[in-house]
Amino acid sequence: MTDQLTESSGTLASLRLIYEISRELATAIDLRTVLTRVLFLSLRNVQGSSGAVIVLDDNGEPVDSAIIHAGSVQNPNTQRLRTTLDGGLAGWVVRTRQSALVTDTSNDERWIKRQYDGEADSGPKSSVSAPLMVRDRLVGVITLTHPQKDFFTTEHQALIQAIADQAAIAVLNARLLDESNRKAAAMTALAQSAASINATLDPEEVLQRILEQTSEVFKAEAVSLLLVDPVTNDLVFRAATGTKRNEILGKRLAMGQGVVGWVAEKGEGVVLQDAIKDERFFAEMDKNTGYKTRALAAAPIRAKGQIIGVLEALNPAKPFQSDALTVLEGIGSLAGTAIDHAQLFNQVAAARTRYLELFEDSIDPIFITDQDGRIVESNRRAELFTGFNGASLHKMNIYQLHKVDLKAVGEDFAALRGVEPLMYESRLQGSGEKEIDIEVHIRNVTIDGADRLQWLMRDISERKELDKLRDDLMSMIYHDLRSPLSNVISSLDLIAAMLPQDDANLKSLLEIAVRSTERVQRLAASLLDTARLEAGQRIGNQVPSSLNAILLEAVDAVAHSAESKQMPLGTAYPKPDLTVKVDADMIRRVVINLLENAVKYSPEGTQLTLGAAEVDGMAQVWVADTGKGIPEEDQSRIFEKYTRARIGTGTAKGLGLGLAFCKLAVEGHGGKIWVKSELEKGSTFTFTLPLAAE
Ligand code: ADP
């Protein structure tokens, strides 16, 4: 009867307790409150003197705890929790997932003895402990102690298990809520960091904000940011907070040196609650600065998949939580992108400034237009040069300033589509009567993403002036030479007739005089022809003439100089002879010019050939030598006035007018002239002439 009564009153007590516990816990949400309430309720109902609840995560790591000792809540010591879990009674409960009863702590091996646990001390003498389980999931462990031996009984053990079972679900909920709260806080911190870090593009400011955000999130005593030096591959302290900031800025660590060196090398973050104990820790740094690193977290800073630095936080106000690394790595990757963007932005800005400086300081006027020629930008020089101010220029079209050479640029600037710039000569039409000879250089440029044309104008009026002076001088010379020369020639003819025919010396002297005079006469005639043909005059007296006769006369004129350089002159005249419709005197001078050049620019003793044939309905004439040859890049230029090849000309003097005359003369007849040449092998000049109709 008594037994039954005890049992039923015990059951009643248990039911009341369970009801009370569920009511108490229903309103508590945060983990700490739940734990303290569970403990207080347990101590009251099981009558323990002290107790502890340890909450475990799914890996069995302690995440939080509550301790009540002699009626007051105490701060848990992580280190002690670990020891208890590893070797103590709570550890046994966690491993076996069973409740435990220790009636005498002095002779139970599951109990870790501490110095105050001795026989005479006031430490716990008996204890009960139970696992907090939600189905098969271990959530924590609760342990109660009493300073008296044999105080707890199996009944207490059953009771504490009942409390544990009741409390487990509340603890698990609170733990999950706590975790998700922490995650949410981490996400908020990251989002705030992102907003702050990305709000600027000034590289120094970006670094400063990364530091601020890291400090703020971890309440860290010091934060450092190291960047990889691309040249030496060292890590350099680029920004820092904390008391030793000035000592460490600019200091270097080799790749792989210290914890940060390890992080940079491996590309992995680390969290060390006690850095000094880690073998990677580089103590030298603290020794030099006098700083004391305790806890340390470091994460790599990445940009475009490359590690560009390391972010580290030292001595946080509270120990680094389980998600510290995720948060720091998050800030690290934000930092990487922000640093990269800031650097790129600055490079672009610097390039733009440099371009603007070059643009403004250029000694040549420069205009930027759209694809229709509307001026959108111009430099100072352009204003001075045209006499229009910037505002007026920006309302104008480049066509209003000069005549665009449509042949050079092509329809809709098609010729500019390539990367090569184009050049042509024109005349600038400035404000008022201002006109200047210019050379225009145009190229395609991209400015702020838009396709533009850049027009650079160069004043060539001085060069033009000189050209004109030279031409004037030339025309004066040949006009004034012509009539005296004719007189000399006729006088020489007379003298030849009057001289005794058998005096060889006199005859040879006279021949020299005649040949030289004829050369001067040919030169004067060719200069005159050049001026006329350039002015667009047509060749008047084109009559059917024997090509062979022209070639023979030409050979006659140069035979003497070829002989004196021992150069054999082979000929290949057309058979039958060809009749060409030409100004015979002019074409004879063209052939003589080519033959004279061949003699002049070839070494002594080399072979010359003069030939002609009918090809494709035209007469074709060629002069070949086996001399020095003409560099490829000069082959088209040598037909321009005053132009001579850069190499191979040797000491031979010349004006660079001969081939210009040949080209004008041949083209004036409707023919073409060209050269094929190879260095050290020789050159062949070929030209075509129209055949006279049968
Ligand atoms: P000039 O002989 O007065 O220099 P030309 O117009 O006749 O002027 O020739 C232009 C340039 O072409 C010469 O200066 C020379 O460099 C080159 N040239 C012409 N003919 C030959 C040749 N047969 N062999 C090598 N170079 C030549």
Boltz pocket constraint, residues with backbone or C-beta under 6 A from the ligand:
constraints:
  - pocket:
      binder: B
      contacts: [[A, 593], [A, 594], [A, 597], [A, 598], [A, 601], [A, 602], [A, 625], [A, 627], [A, 628], [A, 629], [A, 630], [A, 638], [A, 640], [A, 643], [A, 644], [A, 645], [A, 646], [A, 647], [A, 648], [A, 649], [A, 653], [A, 654], [A, 655], [A, 656], [A, 657], [A, 658], [A, 659], [A, 660], [A, 683]]
      max_distance: 6.0
